Amino acid sequence: MAGPNFVLDKGYAAGGAIRQFRCVELGASEVVTEANAANDVVWGICQEEVSAGDATNGRVADIRLMGISRCIAGAAITIGARVTTDNQGRVVPSPVAVGTVYPQVGLACQAAAAAGDHVDVMLTPGVPFNTAVS
């Protein structure tokens, strides 16, 4: 892996514990929480570890919104694959089901051999992936 990659980070109040390099969702009052359902709409990637105590004390979490971010893989990923999130905030290859739209986190800039591997992802916020038109 090459060095750091960043374009746009923003601080958000954490609504609970968030693990480093996990996908987050944006909730009410601009509070972020770790994504916890497959195919959640992802707001960004948390760049640091936030404990439950930190969140209770008003900790502001560094969230990568655009650019390239390191993420934690939830399964094997091929380079260039479109990725979405799983129920643990990890990135996984977008499922293939014709006519179904999946919220895309981004494109894998490198391969991951297995769950738990670190993988760089070019974030593509707001871009849905529909296998029927790809």
Buried (B, 14 or more C-beta within 10 A) or exposed (E): EEEEBEEEBBEBBBBBBBBBBBBBBBEEEEBBBBBBEBBBBBBBBBBBEBBEEBBEEEBEBBBBBBBBBBBBBBBBBEEEBBBBBBEBBBBBBBEEEEEBEBBBBBBBBBBBEEBEBEBBBBBBBEEBBBBEEE
